[in-house]
């Protein structure tokens, strides 16, 4: 691949967009028109990414998400499927990670405070699972009694 082709490919990638390009210049103009108190340098310091811009505006202004999306997405190019999937993953992780971390911290606290109780609970749970597994195994291996073997197939369990 020659260098000229490589630069053309790089220019077409959405992550390499610049504020001077046509759709992003219109987005910047719409942002500065709607929120004139924002510094243009702050806006220009952002990557040309719809989700990053919307997050910045949500933090910097006290405007509803719907209004921000309406202003930004009116002129911005549509995000790619990969960008949407990445954004969805970030949103899901923001909602799932804190409760999971809290639960893990609570378990660590309980283990540190009551190691004997936790060890006993684990032992009893293991014994219970062992008893259930053994009972299930022996029940599946039961042989027919002499009386059951004499009955026709319809009378058997």
Secondary structure, 3 states (H helix, E strand, C coil): CCHHHHHHHHHHCHHHCCCCCHHHHHHHHHHHHHCCCCCHHHHHCCCCCHHHHHHHHHHHCCCCHHHHHHHHHHHCCCCCHHHHHHHHHHHHHHHHHHHHHHHHHHHHHHHHHCHHHHHHHHHHHHHHHHHHHHHHHHHHCCCCCHHHHHCCHHHCC
